[in-house]
């Protein structure tokens, strides 16, 4: 198992444990985190603080039990692809959603320099 794959797995393990700082611990200071166009938090965030404020704080505040559960990890060396499911209930509507995702991580020596999300944004927005 590669160092890069171990680092990405650790981020998802931190997420499952509710460890927000652990989720972003592998990000380089200038890492570019892109949420897909059409997703409620779409855009590119640079560095852990922007990701925490622009993505994770909003997910935690607006969704009950939001989770990103990985199913498969594809080790491409400096590129790690994760396939799994999002789930959660949007607090304002009480609607639950489940949507498949693909995350593409770009790493150098166990440090993430890029992240890109792909998902069915309509399923997320329908819950909202």
N, C-alpha and C positions, 0 to 999 in steps of 0.2 A: 504494500500500500504506500502510495506516495505521500510526502509531507504535505503537498497541496490538498490532496484528498482528505487527509487527517484533519487539516485546518478547517475545511468546509464542513466535515462531519461534526466537528466540535461546535461550530456555530449553530447548527440545527439542534444539537443536544442542549446547548445553552437556551435556545428558544423554547424547547420542550419543558425546561426547568424554570422558565420565566426569568432567566438571567439576561436582561436587556444589554448590559455592558458586555457580557460574554458573547452576545450575538454579533456585536460590531468590533470585537477585539481583534479580528484578523484584518480589518481594513487599514490600508495605508492612509497616511494623513491626507493625501490628495486622491484617494480612490473615488471613482465615478460610479454612482449607484443609480441605475435608470429603471424607473417604474414605467410600464408600458402606457403608450397613448391610449386614452379611453378608460384607464384605471382611475379611481377617484383621487389618487395621490400622484398622478402622472408627472413625470419630469425627471431631471437629472440632478441629483444631490451630490455634493462633493465633501468627502470626509465624514467621520463618524457623527459629529455634532449635527450636521445637516440631515443625515439619515435618521438619527434619533428623533429630531424635532419634526421633520417633514413626513416621516413614514411611521416609525414605531410608536411615537406618542399619540398620533392620530388613530392608529389602529387600536391601541389600548384604550383610548378614550371613547371611541365611537362604536366599537364592536365588543360584544360579550363573547369570551372564549375564542377569539380569533386564533387560528393555528395554521401553520404551514408544516404539513407532515410529509417528509420526504419518503419516497418509495424506492427509487432507483438512483444510484450515483454512477456516473460514467466518468472514468478517469482518463482524461486526455492529456495528462501531464500538466501543462500550464493553463489548460482549460478544463474545468470540471463542470459537468452538466448534471443538474438535479431535477428529477421529475417527481411530482407528488400532488398533493391535494391541499387546497385552502379550505377552511371551514370557519364558520362563525355566525353569530346573530347580530344584526345591526340594531343597536339599542333604540334608535328613534322610531323604527318601524316594527320591531320585534320579528322581522323576517330572517330566516336562516338561509344560508347558501353554502354550497360546496362547489368548488371549481378546480379543475386540473391546472397545474402550473408547470412551467419549465423555467428553471433558473440557470443562467450561464455565468459562471464565475471565471475571471481571468486573474491568475496569480503569478507571483514571482517569489520563489523561496518561501512559500508558506504564508505570504502576505497578499491579500486581495487588492488588486489595482482597479478592478472593474467588476460590475455586477449588472446583469440585464434580466428583466422579468418578462415572461410571456404567459398570458392567461386569457381565459374567456371573460373579458371585462363586462360583457352584458349580464352574465350571471351575478357578478358582484353588484353592479348597478341596480339590477332588479330587486335585490334585497334592500337597497337603500330607498 
